[in-house]
Amino acid sequence: MAESRAELAREVLEALSRGDVERFAALLHPQIEIRTARGVRRGLDDAEEWALKRYEHLERRYAIDELRVRGDAVLALVRTQYVWRESGLVGNEEPTAIELEFSDGKLIRWIFREDLAGEPGPAGGHRDG
């Protein structure tokens, strides 16, 4: 069960990193709630609109450092990377913690956890559980 939650979290983050909004939307629960510093978005339409937001010359990617599974939730410790579209070079990178909660095999809650963003992951490795 924990492995499937970690795999779902990985799929969600990879879909967003690739800009695959269709795949991201397929992983969402109808009652999805996304909490960011800019507010709360609820429902599939708001979540898809949020995922469609782009920067003019940059792509946002999530490089996974660690996934910590706790019941139906996964704490993803990632590096949010802003990559120059033309060159593919990372322009900026910042540690980010994202709490992902699942229900019925779908993402129901996404919360940016600023209080945990600097928490260290394992040195040189990934832990999926």
Secondary structure, DSSP 8 states (H G I E B T S, - for coil): -HHHHHHHHHHHHHHHHHT-HHHHHHTEEEEEEEEETTEEEESHHHHHHHHH---SSEEEEEEEEEEEEETTEEEEEEEEEEEETTT--EEEEEEEEEEEEEETTEEEEEEE-GGGTT----TT---B-
